[in-house]
Amino acid sequence: VQLQASGGGLVQAGGSLRLSCAASGRTTGSYRMGWFRQAPGKEREFVAAISWNAGSTFYADSVKGRFTISRDNAKNTVYLQMNSLKPEDTAVYYCAADSKRAYYSGSYYYWRESDYDYWGQGTLVTVSS
């Protein structure tokens, strides 16, 4: 599976961006998908995750109420709508796929990087104050 993240850019605080993650090589319709981010000088952290059928979504406390994860399995694509952006949201954003628990909608370690076995290359989001 190859994951291609796009949609990053420079935006002012309070603005919005929508990230996309397009999968190729294999359909990811049965996989849990996630977004992570890494700010300069910091470790990569969990942002959001979505179950295979979008029946369950999970968010980091820092983005809850501002970010929305969604997916279109027909397009093999996952999205991250980011609203009310803050300077502290500045980071490289990575999408990831968990192929090990196909058709799973539970909350088992959705935040843990090691549970995702495919990663995209990242897209940079810069939020200016």
C-alpha positions in Angstrom: 0.0 0.0 0.0 1.3 3.4 -0.9 -0.2 6.5 0.9 0.1 9.9 -0.6 -0.8 12.8 1.7 -1.6 16.2 0.2 -3.3 19.5 1.0 -0.9 21.1 3.4 0.2 24.7 3.1 0.4 28.0 4.8 -2.7 29.4 6.5 -3.4 32.1 9.0 -4.6 31.3 12.5 -8.3 30.7 12.5 -8.2 29.4 9.0 -9.0 26.0 7.6 -7.3 23.3 5.5 -8.4 19.9 4.3 -5.8 17.2 4.0 -6.2 14.2 1.8 -4.6 10.8 1.9 -4.9 8.7 -1.3 -4.1 5.1 -1.2 -2.8 3.0 -4.1 -1.6 -0.5 -4.6 -4.3 -2.1 -2.6 -7.8 -1.1 -1.4 -7.8 0.2 2.1 -11.5 0.0 2.6 -11.2 -2.6 5.4 -8.4 -0.8 7.2 -8.4 1.6 10.1 -6.8 4.8 9.0 -5.1 7.5 11.1 -3.5 10.9 11.0 -0.4 11.8 13.0 1.7 14.9 13.1 5.2 15.9 14.1 6.0 19.5 15.1 9.5 20.8 14.8 11.7 19.5 17.6 8.9 17.2 18.9 7.9 13.6 18.7 5.2 12.4 16.4 1.8 12.4 18.0 -1.6 11.0 17.2 -4.2 13.3 15.7 -7.2 11.3 14.6 -8.3 7.9 13.5 -11.3 6.4 11.7 -12.6 2.8 11.5 -13.0 1.0 8.2 -16.7 1.9 7.8 -16.4 5.4 9.5 -18.6 4.1 12.3 -16.0 5.1 14.9 -13.8 8.1 15.0 -11.2 9.1 17.6 -9.4 12.4 18.2 -6.6 13.8 20.3 -7.9 16.2 22.9 -5.9 19.0 21.3 -7.9 18.8 18.1 -11.3 17.6 19.3 -14.1 19.9 18.1 -11.8 21.5 15.5 -10.7 18.6 13.2 -12.9 16.1 11.5 -11.6 12.8 10.0 -13.6 11.2 7.2 -13.2 8.7 4.4 -14.5 7.7 1.0 -13.8 4.1 0.5 -14.9 4.3 -3.2 -12.0 6.7 -3.7 -9.6 4.9 -1.4 -9.1 8.3 0.3 -9.1 9.6 3.9 -9.5 13.3 4.7 -8.7 15.5 7.6 -10.7 18.7 7.8 -8.9 21.2 10.0 -10.8 24.3 11.2 -9.9 27.0 13.6 -6.3 26.3 13.1 -3.8 27.5 15.7 0.0 28.1 15.4 0.5 25.1 17.6 -1.0 23.0 14.8 2.0 23.6 12.7 3.6 20.3 11.9 4.2 17.7 9.2 1.0 15.6 9.0 1.2 11.9 8.2 -1.5 9.5 7.2 -1.2 5.8 8.2 -3.1 2.6 7.6 -3.6 -0.3 10.0 -4.1 -3.4 7.9 -3.8 -5.9 10.8 -7.4 -5.6 12.1 -9.5 -5.6 9.0 -13.2 -4.6 9.4 -12.5 -3.5 13.0 -14.4 -0.7 14.6 -13.2 -0.8 18.2 -10.8 1.5 20.1 -7.9 -0.9 20.5 -4.7 1.3 20.6 -6.0 3.7 17.9 -3.4 6.2 19.1 -0.4 3.9 19.0 2.0 4.4 16.0 3.2 0.8 16.1 -0.3 -0.4 15.3 -0.1 1.3 11.8 1.9 -0.6 9.3 1.7 1.7 6.3 2.7 5.4 6.3 2.6 8.3 3.8 5.4 10.7 3.3 3.8 13.6 5.1 2.5 17.1 4.2 3.5 20.3 5.9 1.0 22.5 7.6 2.1 25.9 8.7 -0.2 28.2 10.7 0.9 31.8 11.1 -0.2 33.9 14.0 
